[in-house]
């Protein structure tokens, strides 16, 4: 669905206008719950110029607890418009205006999700009155809307109804904007904290505000068009704004070099991580320090010693080593390899002698610190020790034992991203319509093959262990996770 409307947020006198929004919902999670009511107040900084309110049919059950809180029942929303029927009006009312809400992340997130279901990207500059009142009126016991209404003595006829709460939020905003310092703070929050004087000469604030609030990869270009930095974020606009608020030497280098910004929306955070890693190696941006290495000159290998303990060591990653040793992971530098091995040793209480971090013939250094369970001192059997050592081996591996497809969110609600692992290695990613996810061949064909490096396996492993994902075995076609 496409919405093209005029920009109406600036009045003829050049005043900034605000769209103060409040919604009621069937629950707290935007991905699952739906909106039951929306209220919008248009405020020009001095007076209210327009209001809008409507109940909405959420097309789902309203839990009893929500009914008790809001007073909105299933009968009340029956026959009311569905979201798509009022979507254009919401766009028209908020277009070009500052989106204001008390806990803006909640209301804004729900509207973005509802518009996303319609295939439309809802993007507005925002101001959260929770954050603003914390700055303007520090020291209050609570900054909930109800407590602020009581504290300032606002008259509200129907709490937890959308328009009434939006009107109370408008009074709160007006109170904040009356103070010069608070008005400056509001502008700072609206502009993501960016001072225009800190922006690179060729970058305008409007360019930042027009960036997507989506997951993806972004590129900073210099005056010649060359990429000097590649990054990824679950909110491209917010992350780039943070760069221009960064007062470190890295932030200064970015401010000095950047003349243009481009981006690629990925939908999936895992795809963004993989694409970022690939693009840094391909483009070799000057400001990026990590992930640039294309050569993996060191490796960790695993072996059993004479007593039957599983050991690990860092070696040069040569063709002969790969042929003769049980290489389980590869690294661009010696410190990275040793650092990773030491992290796993510490996490699983392995022996520093058996990981060759602090080689010794007797009790290891970490045994005396009570960070080793004593395999090196004869206090733990090889069988007991090797249970943790095998777990460490799995943590360290960057070659997969099985081939699979990993499905994650796509760039739209109707799409899924596809990550392919074949021949034990990551091969690339692509996108497919959700309705075709059960077709293994179509999913594989959707993948754009990439140059792969050993560190991509750790990216996938870490992401899956922390956030999960739907994995389908290429051998059986069955879901394995």
N, C-alpha and C positions, 0 to 999 in steps of 0.2 A: 504494500500500500504506500502511495506517495502523497506527501503533503507539501504543497508549495503555497506559502502565504506571505503577505507583506510583513515587513518588520515594523512593529508598532510601538516599540519600547521607549523611543525618545519622543518627548512632546515637542511642540513647536518652539518652546522656550529652551529646549535642550536639557530639561530635567531628566534625571534617571528615574525610570519607573520600575516598580517591583510587583511581582506576582506572588502574593503570599498564599501558600497552599497548605491544606490539611486534608488528610484522607482517613477513612475508617476501612478496616480490612477484616478478612476472615481469619487471619493469623499473623505471625510475625515474620515468616520467610517469604520473600517476594517470589521465589521460584515455585512455591507451592500454593500460597494463599492468593486471594484476589481482592480487589477493591469493592467495597459495598457503598461508599459514599465519597464524594469529593466536593470541597468548597474552595473557591479561589476569590481573593480580594485583590483588586488592582489599586495600587497606592502610588501617587506621584511624588512622594516625599513630604507632602503637606496635607493631602486629603485623599479620601477614598473616591475613586472615579467610577468604579464598576464592581459588581459582585456576581458570582456564579455559584450555584450549588445544584447537585442532583444526587439522588440515590442511584445505584447501579446494580444490575442483576449480576452477581458474581459467578453464576452458573456452577455453584458448589454449595455445600452445606455450611451454615454459619454455626459454629460451636456455641454451646450454652453459655460458656464463660464470656464470650464476646458479646452475645445478646444482652447479658446482664450488665456488662460494662457500657455498651453504647446505646442500648435500647433499640437497636436495629434488628428486626426479626425477619424470618424467612418470608412471612406474608408481606412485609413492607417492600421487599425487593422484587417480589413476584410481579412481572409485567413492567418493571422499570427498564430503561435502556441498558443494553450491554455496552461494554467499554468502547468497542469500535464505533458505536453510534454517536458517541460524544468526543471521540478522539480529535477530530478536526477542530472542534471548539476549544479544546484544551491547548492544542498547538497555537491557535490564534491568540488566545489570552496570554500565553507565556512567551511567545516569540519576541525576541529582542529585549525582554525584561529580565531582571534578576529574579531567579527562582529562590524564594524565601520559605523556610519552614522551621518549625521547632523540632530539632533532630532531623535536619534536611536529608541525611543519609537514608533514613527510613522512607520518607515520602517520595523522594527523588528516585530511590532504588525501585520502589513499586511501580512508579510511572514508567521508568525505563524498561522494566520487565514487561509491562502490559503493551507498550509500544513495540517492543522487540517481538512479541508474538504476532504483531501485524506486519513485521518486516520493515519497521521504521526505526531509525536511530534517534532517540530523544536526547538532545544535548543542550544544556543551559548552564550559564554561569550561576553559581549558587551562593547563598548566604545562610548560615545556620544560626538561628537566634539563641540556641543553647551556648554555642561558642562565643557569640557576641556578648551576651549578658554576663558570662563568666569574666570577660575582659572589662566590661563597663561597670559591673557591680560586683566586685570581688568580695568574698567572705560570706556570702549567703549560705545558709544550711543546705538548701536544695535549689536546683535550677530546673526542676520539672515544671511544666506549664501550669499545672494546678497550683503549686506552691508559689510561683511567681504571680499568678493572678491574685492570690490571697495577699501576698506581700505588698503589691502595688495597688490593691483595691480596685481592680478592674471589675466591671459588671458583665457577667457572662450568663446568658439565659439557659444554655443547654450544653454543659460540658460533655466532651467525647462525642459531639456531633461536629461534622466537618466545617461548616461555615462559621459556627460559633467559635470554634477553636482557631480558625484562620483569622477571625476578627480580633480575638484576644492577642494573637501573635502580631497582628498589625499594630495594635496599641503598644505592644512591647517594642517593636521595631521603631515606631515613632518616638518613643521615649529615649531609645538609644541614640537615634540620629540627631536628637536635640542638642547633645553635647558635642563640642568640636572634636575632642580627642576620640570619642566613640565613633563619630562619623568617619574619622580617619581610619580607625580600626576596622570599621565595616568595609571601607574601600580596600584595605589590605587583605581582608579575608576573601572578598569577591575576586581580587586579582591574584589569588593563590599565594599571597605574601610577596609577590614579585614587585620590586621597585623598578620602574621603567628605566631608571638611570643605570641599573645593573644589567640590563639586557644588551646582548651584542648589537652593534650599530645597525646591522641589516635585519634584525628580528624585531617585529612589532608585537605589542601585547595582544592585539587582535589575532595574530597568527597562533599564539598559544591557546587562546580561548576557543579557537576553531578546531583544535586537535581532538581526536576521538577519545572518549573515556572507555576504551576497549582494551582487551588484552592483545599484545602484539610486540613487534620489534620496531624500533625507531632508529633513524640515521641522522647524524649531524654532519653537514657538508661545509667545507670551507669556501672561500670566494671563487675558487677554481672549479667547484663542484665535486671535489674529491671527498670521500667519506673519512672523517677524522675520529668518529666515535660511533659505536653500535651498542645499543642497550635493549633490554626487554622490560616489560612491565604489565601488570594486570590492569593498569590505568595509565595509558600513554600520556594523556594531558597532565595528570597529576605528577608523574615522575619527571617529565621534562620541566615542569614548573619548579620542582625541587632542585634540579640541576642549576637553574638560574638563581636560586637562593643559596647555593653552596658557596661558602666563603673560603674553602680549602684551596690548595694549589691546583687540584684537579678542576674545581669549579672555575677558577680564574682562567685556566687554559681553555676550557670550553667556551667561556664568555669571550675570550680573545679570538678564537679560531672560527666559531660557528657563524655561517652566513645564511644557511638554509636548513630546513628540517623536512625529512620525508619519513614515511612509516609504512608498515604492512600489518594489517589486522590479521590475527591468527585464530582468535576465539579461544583455542586451547592454550593454557599456560605451558604445558609440556611441549607443544609445537613451538611456542615462542622461545623456550629454553634451547631447543635443538637448533632452530633457525639462527638464533643469536650466536651460538657456538660455531655454526657453519660459516656464517657471514664474517665473523671476526677472523677466522682462519683464511677465508677467501680474500677479504679486503685489506687485512693487516692495518686497521686504523691506528693512527699515531697515538691517540690518547688512551686507547684500551691497553691494559697491561696483562690481564689474565686471559687465558684461552687462545692466545695467539699462536702458540707452538704447534707446528705441523709434524715435527719429529718427536718420537717417543723413545728416547735413548736409554731409559731405565725401565726395569721390570721387577716385579715381585714374583718369586717362584716358591713352590712348596715341596717339601720332602719329609720323609720319616728318618729320624736319627737312629743310632744303634740301639737305644733303649725303647724305641717304638713311639716316641713323641713326635707329633706333627710340628715341623718347624717351618719358618719363613725367612727369606733373605732377599735383599735388594741386589740385583746384578745388572751389568750392562746388557742392553737388549739387542743382542747380535743374532744373526741368522743361526749360528751354531747353538747359542743358548736356547733359541726357540725350538730347535730340533731336538736337543738333548734334555732340556729341563721342563718341568711342569710349570710353564709360565701362566700365571692367573690374572695379571693386570700389568698395564704399561703406562708410563708416565713421561712427560716431557723433561723433567729435571730430577736430580737426585734428592733434593730437599722435599719435593712433592711426594716422591715415592716413600721416603722415610717418614714423612709427616703422616701420610695416610696409614702406614703400617703401625706407627706409634699410637695413632688415634684408636685403631681397632684393638691393639694390645691393651690400652687403658680401659676401653669400654668393656672388654670381656675378661679382664684380669689375667691376661696371658703372661708368660714368663719372658722377661727381656733377653734372657740368654737364648731361648728357643726362637726368638724373633730377630736375633743378632743385632739388636739395638745397643745393648751393653753386653757383649760376649763375655762369658765367664765359665769356669769349669765347675764351680760349686753353686751355692745359693746365689741367685742373681741380685742385682742392686735393688730392684723393686720388691723382692721378698722381704728385705729388711725394712721397707717402708710399708709393709702389709698391703701391697698392691699386687701381689702374686700369691697364688694359693699353695705354692711350694712344690711344684713338680720338679724343679731343679734341686730341691733339698730333700727329695725322697718322701715328701709328705702327701703327694697326690699321684695316683697311678696314671699310666699312659691312657688307659681307657677313659678315666674321668676327665683328664685334661683334653683329650682329643675331641670330646663332645663340643667343647667351646672352640677348639681350634678349627673344627669343621665348619662351625658357624662363622668363624672369622674368614675362612676360605670363601664362603658364599658372599660375605660382605665385600671382599676384595676383588672378586671376579669381575672382569669387564668383557667376558665372552659368555653369551647365553647358551644354556644347555638345550633349549627348545626353540623352535621357530613359531612365531605367533603374530597376530594382528592385535594392536591395542587401539580401542576406540575411545575417543574423548569428545568433548563438546566442539561444535563447529563455530563458524562465524555468524550463523543465523540459527533460529530455532528449528529449522527444517533440515539442518545439515549436521553431519558428524565428521570429526577429523579422524584420520587413519594413520597409525604409525606401524611400519612394517619392520619386523625383525626376522631375518632369513639367513641361513648358513651361520647362525650364531651371532650375527652382527646387525646393528641398525642399518637399514637400507634407505629410508626416506619417509616422507609423509605426504598426505594428500587429503582430499575432501570428497565426501559422498553423501547423497541424499539418505536421510535416516531410514527410509523405507527399503533401501537396498543393502543395509548393513549385514543382512543374513547371507548375502551372495558373496562368498569368499573371493571368487575370481574377479568380480566387479570391484571389490574393495582393493585387491592387489593392483589391478589396472589403474586405479585412481591415484596410486602413489607415484610421485615424482622422485626418481632415484637421485641420491645425493652422494657426494664424496664423504666417506665416513671415517671417523677417528676413534681410537679406543675410549676417549673420555665420554662419548655419547652414551655408552652403556651405563656409566655411573649416573648420568643425568636421568635416564629412564628408570633405573633401579631405585634411585632416591625418591623420585616423584611417585612411583607406584607404591613404595613402602609407606610414604606419608599420606598420599591422597587416593590411592587405589586406582581403579579403572577396569574397564571390561576387556579381558584378554581372551582371544579365540585361538586355539591351537590350529596351526596350518596342517598338521598331520591328521587330526581327527575332525576338525571343523566344529568342535565343541567348546563351550565357554569353560575356561580353566580358572577364571578368577572374576 
